[in-house]
Every structure is written in structure tokens, then in C-alpha cells.
Amino acid sequence: MRIRSRTAALFFLLSLLFACSTTEKKEKADTYLKPGQYNFKFVGYDADIDNPENDRRSYYKVFIDKAEEGRTTTGLESQEKSFEAMLMPNRHLVTVEKWVLDKKEGRYVKLNNIEQPKPNYVYFTLPEMKSTKDGAAEFTVDFRRD
């Protein structure tokens, strides 16, 4: 049951923020998120922590296209931890590893494969930007966090 909950939390929280339309639409209000310093954001946490005694400190290592790109912020397993990056338009593979604080050893250790969130990867395509003659840019949103 814990693995299913982790899987659901991982995919629910894997927020892929792609830039959005910057062209004005008079008939409809702009409902897209505005581009910022990143166009990809991963957010992870455990949704099934039912006892504060079991809530360990943790973080996720983030690999993009099989290269380690960084790690999330650190916090309790039940707290949101995030990682942001600016990626080039292309198809990407994102893989994560969960690390937890081992109080006995006094350091963070990688969870064994059985305890890692399943699945721990996702493929996605970051679309190219389209622009018009007047210089306005248009982006598409594949996934976004509401």
C-alpha cells in the first residue's frame, strides 16, 4: 500500500511547468502560468505518512537524460521538496532517487531499490516556442500544477 501511495504522490507531484502563451486573447482571460526562470519543476513528497515518528528528513536527486542535474530542497518526507531547471525543447527522461537521513550514521543514505518510489522516471517532451511576425511568442502547456 505504501508503494502505491508513493507512486501516486510521485506522479501527482511531478509538475512539469512549460512556459505559456504570451499572446493576448481578447475573448478569454489568460489562464496559463507565466514563464519564469525555469520551465521544468519537480515536486515530491510522501502522502502516506501517518505517524510523526515515521516522518524522516529526505530529499530527491534529480537526473535529466541520465545526467545528475541537482537535488531538491530538504525537508520531512511529508513536506514538499522541489527542484527547478531550464531545459531545451526536446524529449527528456527524468529520473529521481530518494535519499533519507539515517540518524544512526548521521548522514543521508539512498533508499534501496525496493523502497524507491515506483516508477521513478517519466518521459516528456518540451515543445519548441512558436513566434509570430509581430514578435509575440506562443508556448504550449503539456502539464501544469493547478
Protein Blocks (a to p, Z undefined) as FASTA:
>chain_A
ZZmmmmmmmmmmmccdddddfbdcfkbccfbdcddfbfbdcddddfkbcbfklmccdddd
ddeehiafbdcddddfkbccdddddddedddddddddddddfknopacdddfklpccdfb
dcdddddddddfkopacdddfbdcZZ
